[in-house]
């Protein structure tokens, strides 16, 4: 599905990413984990075309989209959910889901969205500003799927959420995964990452330093938590 090779990025003279390489296969949830400043968000911004000081290859379904505009990448199926969630605070849940255009054959119909995320159906007439942080995060994810995302790129989805909302988000992602969701999560919450993802890429100072499966994460949890500064 998504393959990244030799991805390097800069902010002026400062290099933020160094030859980053990873892949996300169909139906997988993959995480990029690392402490703040490791380059996780920069990686996502490169993938969606919002950071242009970069080199390397970004392939979606085998097609190199490194030179594409952000709009073309979105139409091809990259669904970016930033850490600020980006919902329309004055619009209802239903309006947030129906206002953006559906841009591809993989766009979820509204009944599928409400069936997979029942809390959104219950809150469909509620404005975005009155949703909890977890509900806003679920809405932003559902909106990306509604627009036709083939793969979701989630930036720190648990940041700022209370533990009970993190649990709700975990269950929602697992339900969506059973529906065929493919996603790349940038995350610092290692326990959440292990609960939802298939593989984990450890990013440190702009480089992928390890690839870990869930068994390896479980066996080395305390060491990795120290590395992440948690």
N, C-alpha and C positions, 0 to 999 in steps of 0.2 A: 504493500500500500504506500507507505511513506519511507523514503530512504534518504539519509543525509550523509554526505561524504566530504571530508576535507573542509569543513565549515570554519572559517576564521573571520573575526570581526574586530573592528576598531572604533574607538571614540577619539577622533583626532590622532595623536601619536600613541595613545594607550591601547594596547591590544587586550580585548575582552574575551575572545574565544580563540582557541588554538587547535586547528585540525579536528574539530568535533565530528564524530561519525556514529550513527546509530540507525536503527530501522524500527518501524512499527508495522506489524503484519495485520491483515484483516481480522477483525474480531478480538484484537489484543488491547489491553490497557497497559500502557508503559509509563513509568515515571522517570523524570529527571530529578534527582535529589541532590541537595547540596546546601551549604550554609548561605546566608545572605552575601551577595557580591560574587558568587561563584560563576555567574553568567547564565543562569537559568532563563530569566526573563528576556535577556538579549537573544538567546537561542530562539525563543518563540517569535520575537519581533522580526528576526531574520527570516523565519519560515513564512510569515504572512506578508513580508515585503515592506514592513514599517521601518526597518533599519537597513540602510543601503551601503554602509561602509563595510563591505564583506566580500569574501570570495568563497568558492566551494560550489558543490552541486546539491540541489534539493529536488528530489524526484517524487512525483505522485503518480502511482500506477505506471511507473517506468518512464514517465515523461518529465523532462527537465524543465522546471518552472523557475529557475534561478533568476531569469531576466524579466519575469512577468510582473505586472502591476499588482498591487494588493487587491484590486477589484477582480482581476482575472483569476487570481488564486482563490478568492472567495467563491466565484462562480464554478471553479473546478472542484470545490468541495472542502476547502479548509475552513473550519468553523472556529474562530478565535473568541475565547471567553476571557477578557482581561481581568486583572485582580480587582478592578473597581466595578465589575459586573456589567456596567454599561446599559442598564435598563432605563426605560422612560418612567421617571418617578411620578409624573402627573397622569399617566395613562393606566388603565386597568390591566390586569393580567391578560384578559382576552385581547385587548387592543395591542399590547406588547407582542402577542403571538401572531396576530393577523395583519398588523401594519407592514412589517418588513416583507419584501417580495420573496416568493419561493423561486429559487434560481437553478434547480436541478431535479433530475428524476428521482433522486434519493430523498427529496423533501418529505418529512413526516406529515401526514394529514392530521388535522386537529383532533379527531377522535382518538388517534393513536397516542398523541401527546398527552391527552387527558387520561387515557387508560394507563399509560406508563407512569405518569406523575399525577396521581389523583389529588394531591394537595392543590395543584393548580386549578383543577376543575372546581374544587370546593371554594377557591378564592378568586374565581374568574372575574368577579365584579369589583374586586378590591384594587385600589391604586397601588402602584409600585412602591410608593413612599411608605405605605402602611404594612408592607410585608416584613417579616423577620429577615435577618441576614441569610439564614439558610434558605428561606423561600425565595429570596432574590437570586441566590446562586442557582437554585433549581430552575427558576424562570429563565435565567440567562442561558443555561445549558439547553433547555427545551426550545428556546427561540432559535438557537443555532441549528438544532436538528430540524426544526420546522422550516428553516430557510434552505435546507438541502445539504447540510454538512455531511461529508463522507467520513471525516475524521475530526474529532474535537481536540482543540489545543487549549488546555485549562491552566490558567496561571494562578497558583496558590489558592485553590478552591476552598480550603479550610481556614484561611487566614481570618482572624477576628471572630470566628464562630464559637459559640458555647459548645461544650462537649455533647450535649443532647442533639444539637443541630449538626455537628460533625457526624454523629451516628446516623441521623436521617439522611444526610448526603451520601454516606457510605452505602446505605441500603438502596437509595435511588440509583446510584451508579452501578451497583451489582444487578439491579433489575434491568437497567438499560443495556448492560453488557449481555445479559441473557437474550435481549432483543437484537443483538448483533452490533452493539456500539463498539467503535474503534476510537481510542483516545490516547493522547499524550498529555500527562499531567506533570506540571512543575509543582514540586511539593517539598516542604521541609518537615512535615509531620510524618515521621518514618512509620509509625504504627498504622496510620491511615493508609499510607502508600502500600504497605504490605497486605492490608486487608482487601484492597480493591484491584491491585495490579498483578500482571504476570511476570514482568521483569523490571529491573531497576538499573538505571545508569547513574553512577555516582560522579558528579561534576565538582571539580575543585580547581580554583584559579583558572577557569576557562578551558579546562581539559577534562575529557572522560578518563577517569583513572581506574574504574572498575565497572564490570557488568555483573549483576547479582540476581539470582533467582530468590524466591521467597524462603527456601530452606536456608540459604546462605545468610539472608537478612536476619532470620530468626536466631541462627546460631551466633551471630556477631552483633546482636542488637545493641548491647551496652557499648561496645567499641564504636559502632556507627553513630550512636546518639552523642557520644563524646566528640566525634569528628564533626558532627553537625552543630555542635554547640548548644544542644538541647538539654 
